[in-house]
Amino acid sequence: MRKTLQKMNEVSVIITDFVFKKILLENPKYAAKIISWICNLEYEKVVKGHFIDPNLSARKSIEVHRVGDLIYKIDDNTYVDIEAYNKYSRNTDLKNLDYQNRAVSRFSVTMDKRGKKTYNTDIKIYFIAIYGSLLKSMPFIKYDFTFSQEFNNSQFVKISYVCLDKLETIKYTKGKQEIYEYFKALTRIGVKDIESILTNSRIVKKDKTLEGVYQSMLMFYKEDGSYDVKAFYEHRLIDEYQEGYGVGEDVGEARGLKRGQKLGMERGQKLGMERGQKIGMERGQKIGMERGQMLERTNIIGSLSNRGLSNDEISNITSIPIEEVERILNPDSLKLKRKIH
């Protein structure tokens, strides 16, 4: 009996955090099914959402293709944070609390045009902590009702715990077979087990989404059930770098652009148009580039006008509209230079 339980626990150890997040990220319909079951949400509503990276700007967050801190956005008021751990500890409790607070702060607090904070009181954060092994008294899925069972005026987070070491307890429960097969993919199983599931599981054969998950696992799993990271990167290396999603690239680009624009505006306006233009070109500072180009245009038009060329001649030479030439030059003294045909 003891050997049987030990074997059961070995099978139910959770996969690594990298593989866990990669499976969810690469299979959004699979992730939506998992989320809908755990959080008691309608699948049709959840599947319309998508993963975002909370570390990136809003422009980049919807394009995330790399493995990192992922949050599933259902709508503007509803987010799901999923974390995976090998086993429970007091340390994971503190991590969970940190992640929850960060999620609430990230998605409920915004700045208005005056730079003042505004708060979205309709925010809902579903926090899911999935463990390879948890306390013996825990069921397969447990909800934390520290505050209340539903969201209210003082509760913005609902917490769910999933204990994968209890997965075998629902294997033969009526109506739970599909749930069992879905969560089985999150456990550390070997290649032979995956092949057996693909060959013999009636549920997996009928569910194309779930079948795809197990097939992708088969491609990158070793015989001992560990994930072959080298094989994965060999398969995805070209695509990932073509799309520009090297490690840290998105975060660096988003932060660099923001800092470049800020420095470009401050230093460009302070040190003069020419230096502002240079900083703007180097750092993508749009305002510096526009004003620098305008300064260059004004100098050229002024120089040609000083040489005695008419506004029409300046317009023809520079391909600048006559109205723009006259706007830049002093209209009272130079409009008279327009040729009359």
N, C-alpha and C positions, 0 to 999 in steps of 0.2 A: 504493500500500500504506500509506504514511504517513497519507494523508488518511482511509483506511478506519479505521485504528486510532484516529485523532483523533476521528472521528465516533463510534466505539464508546465511547470514554471520555466524550464529552459526554453521550451517552444514559445512561450508567451513574452519573452524579453523583447522590449521595444527596439526597433531599428535605430540607427544613429540619427542625431538631429539633422544632419545634412541630407540624408536620404529621405527622412520624414518630410522635410519641407520641400524637397525636390519632387516627391511623388504628388504632393498637394498642388504645387505650382504647375507641374506639367499636365495635371489632370483636374481642371477646375470643376467639371461635372461630378467627379468622384468626391472632391472636397466639399462641394455643395450638398451632396447626399449625407456625408458625415456630419456636417454642421446642422443640417435640418433635423437629423435624428437626435443629436445631443441637446440642441437648444429648443427642441419642440417647435420648429418653424416650418412654414410651408415651403416645400422644395421649389416649387415654381417661382416663388419670390426670391429665394436664396440664390438660385442658379443664374439670375440676371445680374448678380454682383460680380466682383472681380478682386483679385489680390492687388494690394498696393504696398509700397515700401514706405513706412512712416518716416524714414530718414531722408527721403528725397523731397524735392519741391513738388508742388501740385502738378506742374507741367510734366515732370518725369515720372511721378508716382504711378500713373496709370499704364506706363509702358514697361514695368519691371519684368525682367527675364532672368535675373540672377537670384541665387539663393542667399537670403539674408533675413532680416527681421520682417516677417510678412504679416500683414493684417488684411482680413477679407472685408471689403466694403460692400454692404448690401444696399444701402442708400445713404443720403447725406447725414442721416441721424443714427444710423445703425451700423456698428462695426463688430467684427469677431476677431479676437486675438487668440491664437492657438499656440501653445507651448508644449514641448515634449521633454520628458525627463526619464532617465533610466530607472530611478527609484525615488521614493519620497524622503524628504529630510526637512529640518527646520530652515535650512538654507534655501530650499526650493520655495518654501512658504514666503520668505522675504523677497525672493525674485518675483514671485507672482504678484505680490503687493506692489512692487516697483513697476512692473509691466502694466498693471491695472491703472495706477496713478498716471503713468506716462500716456496711456491711451486716452484717458479722460481729458487730460490737459491738452494733448495734441489735437483732438478732434472737437472739443467743446469751446476752446478759447481762441478767439480771433481778434484781430486789430481792425478798428474802423479807420476811416480816412483821416481822422484827427489823431490817430496813434493811440487811442484808448482801447482797453480790452472790452470785448463783448462776449457774452456767455450763451451758449446754446443749451437751454434747460431741457430740451427734448432729446438729448443725447442718450443712446443706449449702447453699452459695451457688453458683449457676451464674451466672457473669458473662459477658455477651455484649457485645462491642464491635463495632459495625457501622460500617464506613468507606466513604466514597464512593470513595476511592483509598488504596491501601496500597503496601507495598513490591512491586516487580516480581516478586520471587521467591515471593511468597505465593500459595497457591491460593485458590479461592473461599472455602472454610472451613478454618481452621487452628486446631488445639488447642494450647494452651500446656501442655507437660508439664514445667514447671520442677521440680515436685515428683514427681508420679507420674500415671499415667493414671487412677487411681481414687481416691476418697476413702479416707482412712485416719486413724489416730490423730493425725497431725500435719498433715493437710491438710484444710481446710474449704472451699476455694474451687477451682472448676474454671473455667478461662478459655477462651473461644472467640472467635476473630476471624473476621468475615465481610467479605470484600472485594468490594463491589458492582461495582468496575471489572473484576472477573473473571467477572461473571455470564454474559456471552456465551459463555464457554468451556464451559458446561454446556447450552447451548440445544438442541443436537442430540444430547446424550448419552442413551443409552437409559435409560428409567426416571427421568429427571431433568426431564421437561417440566413436571410439576406444580410441582416446586420452583422452576423457572425463572419460571413465571407468578406464583407467590406473591411471590417476591422482586422481580420486575419492578415491583410496586406501590410499592416503596420507592425507586425511582429517579425522577429528575426527567424526566418525559415530558410531552408536550403533549396538548392536547385531542383532536387528530386521531388521535394514537397510541392514546389511551384508547378513542375511538370504534371504532377498527379492532379493538382487542383484544376489546371487547364484541361486535362483529359477527362476527368471524372465528375467535376462539379457541374450539376445541371444549372445551378443559378449563374455561375460564371459564364457558361456557354451561351446563355440567353441574354446576358447583360454585356453589351459591347463595351461600355465604359469600364466595367470591372475587368473584363477580359483584357482590355488594353493595358490596365494597370499591372496585371500579373505578367503580361508579355514583356512590358518594359523592364520589370524586375528581373525576368529571366535573362535579359540581355546583359545586365550589369551586375549580376550576383555571382559570387564564387561558390564553389562546392560546399564550403563550410557555412554558407549563409551570410557571409560578410559582403559588404558592398564593394565592388571593384571600381574605385574612384578613378584609377588610371584609364580603364577602359571607357568609362563615361566621358572623361575629358578628351580622349582621343577621338571619340565619336562626335562630341559637341564643340571641339576647339575652334574649328573654322567658322561655324555658324555664330558662335558667341562673340568672337572677335570682329567678325564682319558687322555684326549688329552693334558693336561698341559697348559690350557689357562685360569688360574685364573687371576683375575684382577692384572695387573702389572707384571705378571710372565714372559712374553716374554721380556718386556722391561728390567726387572732386569737381566734376563739371558744373553741377548745380551750385555748389558753394563758391567755386571760382568765378562763375559768371556773376553771381550776386555781389561778391566782394569787388570784382572788377568794375562793375557798373557804379558802385558806391564810390570807390576811389577815383574812378574816371570823372564823375561829376564834381567831387570835392576838389581834386587837384587840378582838373582841367579848367574849371571856372576860376579858381584862385590864381593859378600861375599864368593864365593867358590862353588865348585861343589856339596858338600854334602847339604849345605843349599839351593842351587839352586834346587837340586832334590826334597827337601821337599816342597819348595814353589811351584815348578812345579806340584807335585802330588796334593797338596791341591787346587790349582787354575787352574788346567787343562793346565799348561804351558808345552807345548810339548818339547821345546828345553831343559828345565831343566831336564825333565824325561829321554830323550835320552842320554844326557851327563852324568847324574847320573848313569844310567845303564852301560854306557861304563866305567866309573870310577870303579864301583863295579866289572865288568868283568875283568878289568885290574889288580886290586888288587888280585883277586882270582887266576888268571893265574900266576901272579908274585909270589904269595905265594907258589903255588904248584911247580913251577919251582925251587924256592929256596930250596925246600925239596928234590930236586934231581929227580923229575919225568920228563920223556921225554915229548916232544910235543905230541906224539901219545897218551901217557897215559893221559895227561891233556885233550886232545880232547875227549877221550872216557869217562872220568869221568864227564866232564862238558857239553858234547854234543855240544861243539863249534867246527866248522869246523877247520881242521888242518891249513888251510891257514890263518884263522883269528887269531889262536893262534900264528903263526909265525909272523904275521903282528904286533901284539901287543908287543911281546917280541923282544929283540934285535936280529935281524937276523944274525949278524956277529958272535955272541957268543953262540946263543942258537939253531940255525938250526941244529947244529951238534948232538943235542940230539935226533933227529928223528931216530927211530929204522930202521935198514935196514934188510929187510926180504929176 
